[in-house]
Amino acid sequence: MKNLPLQLTPNYAWRSYLGGSRLREFRKEAAGDDDHFPEDWLASTSRARNGEHQQREDEGVSHVTVDGNDIALTDLITSEPAWFWGNQTPPVDEPGQIGVLIKLLDAGVRLHLQAHPNREFVKQRFGGNAGKTECWYILSVRDENAYVYLGFQHPPTQQAWAKMVREQDLEGMRGCFEKIPVKPGDCLMVPSGTPHAIGEGIFMIELQEPTDWVVRCEFSAGGHVLEHNARFMGLELDDVLSMFDYREHPLASLEESLIQRPHVIRTTDAFTEERVIDSRHQDFFRLRRFTGSGAADWVGGEPMVLIALAGSGTLNDAAISAGETWLLPGASEQWDWRPSTCKPGNAASSATEKWSLLLAQPPLRPTP
């Protein structure tokens, strides 16, 4: 295997809600209406839980092209662990798993009010090792009044919440939340158990623990009615009520608890590097942002997923443009980015084109 970036082609997964038109625009594909393929799973080793709507046997798992051959990413990681993990220790208990699920997600409608289980709940009920803490990085919004629901601002009791869900009292459920305005560049943590909903018209990058477990409290969205097994992960409502965080999350406190504040790591005349997600969450996933107009570089030695937001250039001789996503193998110890308008030999040239890159990474693993 070569120590070069490996391009990730779109890996769309069926979802019960409508969206995807902004996602296809970002991917430089033909314009179209929202549909039931609003998510693109990047470098994914996770399977989508779609029941009768399953598109293929391993739906959700990314496939890549190596020497002209199509190969599932899970198989590639298993066969080439040193190439993929670099200086990090490969997981012994889950070979072929990356440890994070990274999505491009474009919600054309407000998503269901929902929450996700934690690791202990999944272990007890399903025998798995991962819950579903997640994080949202907002790329664009279709409306200046874009919002999300995040945590109860007016918390109900467990009994009152159960009654609202059983009776599908949508007004009562929405009354437990305040709308939280969001704009491009915002980043919000969503710990497991936190009730939430993504508002309509939001295009984001979602990082999450690598599972598809979700409890949906609203039984329909975008005209699609969920079957019973798709509401409570195949369980009953009483089985999942204890999963929810019923604490109050005042809007003022979200700035300190769940809304992330990027931290500048490096800044030069050519670029700025920021840690977007606070380091205390690195047991789940990591995200860095690079912006600038000149050349940039960063240390490799571990796997990364690059999302090109703006501009174009070359990364270790691979030509990359906005809207593309790439897998950076851990086998490369160094990455060198040179924007298209940057003249050779001048890292901080008079380039006027601004570029922006995001680097999403799995949880921090020990080195051998």
Secondary structure as GFF3:
##gff-version 3
##sequence-region A 1 368
A	DSSP	beta_strand	6	8	.	.	.	ID=ss1
A	DSSP	beta_strand	12	13	.	.	.	ID=ss2
A	DSSP	alpha_helix	21	26	.	.	.	ID=ss3
A	DSSP	beta_strand	39	42	.	.	.	ID=ss4
A	DSSP	three_ten_helix	51	53	.	.	.	ID=ss5
A	DSSP	beta_strand	63	66	.	.	.	ID=ss6
A	DSSP	beta_strand	69	72	.	.	.	ID=ss7
A	DSSP	alpha_helix	73	79	.	.	.	ID=ss8
A	DSSP	alpha_helix	81	85	.	.	.	ID=ss9
A	DSSP	beta_strand	101	107	.	.	.	ID=ss10
A	DSSP	beta_strand	114	115	.	.	.	ID=ss11
A	DSSP	alpha_helix	119	126	.	.	.	ID=ss12
A	DSSP	beta_strand	134	141	.	.	.	ID=ss13
A	DSSP	beta_strand	147	150	.	.	.	ID=ss14
A	DSSP	alpha_helix	158	167	.	.	.	ID=ss15
A	DSSP	alpha_helix	170	174	.	.	.	ID=ss16
A	DSSP	beta_strand	180	181	.	.	.	ID=ss17
A	DSSP	beta_strand	187	190	.	.	.	ID=ss18
A	DSSP	beta_strand	196	198	.	.	.	ID=ss19
A	DSSP	beta_strand	202	208	.	.	.	ID=ss20
A	DSSP	beta_strand	215	216	.	.	.	ID=ss21
A	DSSP	beta_strand	220	221	.	.	.	ID=ss22
A	DSSP	beta_strand	224	225	.	.	.	ID=ss23
A	DSSP	three_ten_helix	228	230	.	.	.	ID=ss24
A	DSSP	alpha_helix	237	240	.	.	.	ID=ss25
A	DSSP	three_ten_helix	241	243	.	.	.	ID=ss26
A	DSSP	alpha_helix	251	257	.	.	.	ID=ss27
A	DSSP	beta_strand	263	267	.	.	.	ID=ss28
A	DSSP	beta_strand	271	275	.	.	.	ID=ss29
A	DSSP	three_ten_helix	279	281	.	.	.	ID=ss30
A	DSSP	beta_strand	286	292	.	.	.	ID=ss31
A	DSSP	beta_strand	296	299	.	.	.	ID=ss32
A	DSSP	beta_strand	304	310	.	.	.	ID=ss33
A	DSSP	beta_strand	312	315	.	.	.	ID=ss34
A	DSSP	beta_strand	318	321	.	.	.	ID=ss35
A	DSSP	beta_strand	325	328	.	.	.	ID=ss36
A	DSSP	beta_strand	334	339	.	.	.	ID=ss37
A	DSSP	beta_strand	355	361	.	.	.	ID=ss38
###
